């Protein structure tokens, strides 16, 4: 998988780059959304579940969103 680029917007909630990358690379669920942003749920380095939103532009994966996973994404885990 391509190494993602972390956009500044993904840092809005204070998540470190290391935790963002870990959650992205170790995701346990891909959320079935109908918009242009793909969302995955994965653990940070401490095991806390995070939601990571990304887009694919040309050959780049750009992470644009990261935060503690919301309940609506955890219901059917």
Contact map, one row per residue, 1 for C-alpha under 8 A:
11100000000000000000000000000000000000000000000000000000000000000000000000000
11110000000000000000000000000000000000000000000000000000000110000000000000000
11111000000000000000000000000000000000000000000000000000000010000000000000000
01111100000000000000100000000000000000000000000000000000000111100000000000000
00111110000000000000000000000000000000000000000000000000000111100000000000000
00011111010000001000000000000000000000000000000000000000000001110000000000000
00001111111000000000000000000000000000000000000000000000000001110000000000000
00000111111100000000000000000000000000000000000000000000000000010000000000000
00000011111100000000000000000000000000000000000000000000000000011000000000000
00000111111110100000000000000000000000000000000000000000000000111100000000000
00000011111111111000000000000000000000000000000000000000000000001100000000000
00000001111111100000000000000000000000000000000000000000000000001100000000000
00000000011111100000000000000000000000000000000000000000000000000110000000000
00000000001111110000000000000000000000000000000000000000000000000000000000000
00000000011111111011000000000000000000000000000000000000000000000110000000000
00000000001001111111000000000000000000000000000000000000000000000000000000000
00000100001000111111100000000000000000000000000000000000000000000000000000000
00000000000000011111110000000000000000000000100000000000000000000000000000000
00000000000000111111111000000000000000000001100000000000000000000000000000000
00000000000000111111111100000000000000000001000000010000000000000100000000000
00010000000000001111111110000000000000000000000000000000000000000000000000000
00000000000000000111111111000000000000000111100000000000000000000000000000000
00000000000000000011111111100000000000001111100011110000000000000000000000000
00000000000000000001111111100000000000011100000000010000000000000000000000000
00000000000000000000111111100000000000000100000000000000000000000000000000000
00000000000000000000011111110000000000000110000000000000000000000000000000000
00000000000000000000001111111100000000011110000000000000000000000000000000000
00000000000000000000000001111100000000011100000000000000000000000000000000000
00000000000000000000000000111110000000011100000000000000000000000000000000001
00000000000000000000000000111111000001111000000000000000000000000000000000000
00000000000000000000000000001111100001111000000000000000000000000000000010000
00000000000000000000000000000111110000100000000000000000000000000000000000000
00000000000000000000000000000011111011100000000000000000000000000000000000000
00000000000000000000000000000001111100000000000000000000000000000000000000000
00000000000000000000000000000000111111000000000000000000000000000000000000000
00000000000000000000000000000000011111000000000000000010000000000000000000000
00000000000000000000000000000000101111100000000000001110000000000000000000000
00000000000000000000000000000110101111110000000000001110000000000000000000000
00000000000000000000000000000111100011111000000000111100000000000000000000000
00000000000000000000000100111110000001111100000000111000000000000000000000000
00000000000000000000001100111110000000111110000011110000000000000000100010000
00000000000000000000011111111000000000011111000011110000000000000000000000000
00000000000000000000011001100000000000001111111111000000000000000000000000000
00000000000000000011011000000000000000000111111111000000000000000000000000000
00000000000000000110011000000000000000000011111100000000000000000000000000000
00000000000000000000000000000000000000000011111100000000000000000000000000000
00000000000000000000000000000000000000000011111110000000000000000000000000000
00000000000000000000000000000000000000000011111111000000000000000001000000000
00000000000000000000001000000000000000001111001111100000000000000001100000000
00000000000000000000001000000000000000001111000111110000000000000111100000000
00000000000000000000001000000000000000111100000011111000000000001111110000000
00000000000000000001001100000000000000111100000001111100000000111110000000000
00000000000000000000000000000000000011110000000000111110000000111100000000000
00000000000000000000000000000000000011100000000000011111000011111000000000000
00000000000000000000000000000000000111000000000000001111100011110000000000000
00000000000000000000000000000000000000000000000000000111111111000000000000000
00000000000000000000000000000000000000000000000000000011111111000000000000000
00000000000000000000000000000000000000000000000000000001111100000000000000000
00000000000000000000000000000000000000000000000000000001111110000000000000000
01011000000000000000000000000000000000000000000000000001111111000000000000000
01111000000000000000000000000000000000000000000000000111101111100000000000000
00011110000000000000000000000000000000000000000000000111100111110000000000000
00011110010000000000000000000000000000000000000000011110000011111100000000000
00000111110000000000000000000000000000000000000000011110000001111100000000000
00000000111100000000000000000000000000000000000000111100000000111110000000000
00000000011110100001000000000000000000000000000001111000000000111111000000000
00000000000010100000000000000000000000000000000001110000000000001111100000000
00000000000000000000000000000000000000000000000111100000000000000111110000000
00000000000000000000000000000000000000001000000011100000000000000011111011000
00000000000000000000000000000000000000000000000000100000000000000001111111000
00000000000000000000000000000000000000000000000000000000000000000000111111100
00000000000000000000000000000000000000000000000000000000000000000000011111100
00000000000000000000000000000010000000001000000000000000000000000000111111110
00000000000000000000000000000000000000000000000000000000000000000000111111111
00000000000000000000000000000000000000000000000000000000000000000000001111111
00000000000000000000000000000000000000000000000000000000000000000000000011111
00000000000000000000000000001000000000000000000000000000000000000000000001111
